[in-house]
Amino acid sequence: MARRILLVDDDDDFLMILGDRLRSAGFDVAVARNGLDGIAAIRNGHPGALPDMAGILLDVQMPVMGGLEALQEMSAKFPSLPVIMMSSFAPVLIVSEAKRLGARGFFKKSQDLSDLLTLCVSTFGGPDVSTEKRRNDENQ
């Protein structure tokens, strides 16, 4: 089974692009469009809920509930679940607040997505070996 990542962002284009890249790297991706929906996805036990969740990619600025508020609640309720924060901007105050609240990493969206994939593997663990083997077998 592939390692599952919950991707929480309100930008549909970014969700599609990043979701495709994560899937092609061997991850299974669940999606939520704001912090409140992200917390519900973890709490309510639908596919992608704990314990099969490897980690969360969480945008800072979203409607309904922003990423820092969601991170605070996620860290309190699910402290062992790693979170990487993402933002189009990365002022030092936001980055330091995210880390204080429990974020394991921070990705500025202007960086190359391969940097985020590397961060995901180092933070959440790599995709399941059987997924990579299956993909290699399919390509032969």
N, C-alpha and C positions, 0 to 999 in steps of 0.2 A: 504494500500500500504506500502511495506517495505521501510525503510529508505535507500536511495541510497548513496553508497560511490564510489568515483572514486579512483581506485588503479593504481598508476603510478610507474612502475618499469620495468627494462629491463631484469630481470631474470625470464625466463619462468617457471622454477620450483617453485620459490617463489610465482609468480603470481597464479599458480595453487593451491598450498598448502594454501596460505593465502585466496585466493578467496573462496575455499571450506570451510574453517573455518568460514569466515564471513557469507557466505550463510547459513551454518548450524546454526549460531547464529541468523539468521533471517534478515540479511541485504541483499539488492540487490546490486550487484557489477558490475560496469562498469570498463573497463580496458584500459589503454594507456601505451605504451612502452617507452615513453620519455617525457620530459617536454613540448616540442613543441606540441606533440599530446595531452597531457593533457590539455593544454590551449585551443587547438582547440576543444576538447570534451566539454569544458565548454561553449565556445563562439559560436559554430555552431549550438547549439540547437538539436543535436541528442539525443536519449534517454540517460538520465543521465545528461542533461544540467540543468542549473539553470531554474526554482526555485526548482525543486524536488531533488536537490543534497544536502545531509546532510553534506558532508565534503569530504576531500581528504587525502589519504595516499600517500606521495610523497617521493620517494627514492632520496638520495643526489647525487649519482654518476651514471649518465646515458649518453649514447651517444646523439648526436644531440643537446640537451639542458639539462644541469644538473638540479638537484632539486633546488639549491639555486637561480639560475637565473630564473627558472620557478616560484618559490615562490615569488620572488620580483615582477614579473609581475602579478601573481595571486592576491597578496595582494593589489597591486595598482588598479587593475580592478575589483576585487570582494572582497572587504575588509570584508564583513560579512561572507564569506565562510571559515569555520575553516579548517586548514591544520595541519596534524601531519607529521613530517619528519621522515624518516627511513634511517638507514645506518648500514652496517656491522661493521663500525668503528665509534667512537663518540668522536673525540678529542674536548676538551673544546672550542676551537676556532670555530669549525663548529657548535656545539650546540648553542653557544652564538650568532653567526651570524644568524642562523636559527630563533632564538627567536627574535632577533632585526628586522628581516625581516617580522615577523608576525606569525611564527609557534606557534601553541597552545600547542604543545607537541613534544617530540622526543623519538623514539623507536630504541634501538640498536637491530639489528636482531639476536644477540646471546641470547637475553632474551627469555623467554617462550612466545609463542603466546597468551596464556591466559592473559598475562600482556597487550598485544596490544589490545585484545578484550575489556578488562576493560577500557583502555584508550579511545578506540573508543566510548564506551557507555557513558563515562563521558564527552567526548568532542562533539560528534555528536548527542547524545541522543540515547536511546535504540531502538531496532527494534520495528516496529509497533505492538501494542497489538493484532490487528486482525491477524497478521502473526503468533504470538506465539500461539494464540487460535486455528488457523487453524492447526498448526503443532501438538498441543496436541490432537485435535480431530482426526487427521489422525493416531496418534499412539495408539489410544484406540481401 
